Amino acid sequence: MNAFVGQTFQMNQIINLKEVIQFTGLSRATIYNIVNEKHKQYDPTFPKQVHLTVGRVGWSAWEIHQWIESKLAKR
């Protein structure tokens, strides 16, 4: 079972950082570390941010879901 059970989302829905934190169980700092190519926690499989405006980013709900599913499949 994953964090999306009971959640409603559209395939192309953009979610904010707070929702990514909720779905993944990762902290804000960890998320920014795993998207930073220069950080030792960098994870190239984690979904890339979608730049919405100059100061606003989001993530694809579907890509986050797929990333979680891939982690579950590896255990």
Summary of the structure (lengths in Angstrom):
residues: 75
radius of gyration: 12.2
end to end distance: 13.0
largest distance: 37.9
contacts: 170
relative contact order: 0.23
helix: 39%
strand: 15%
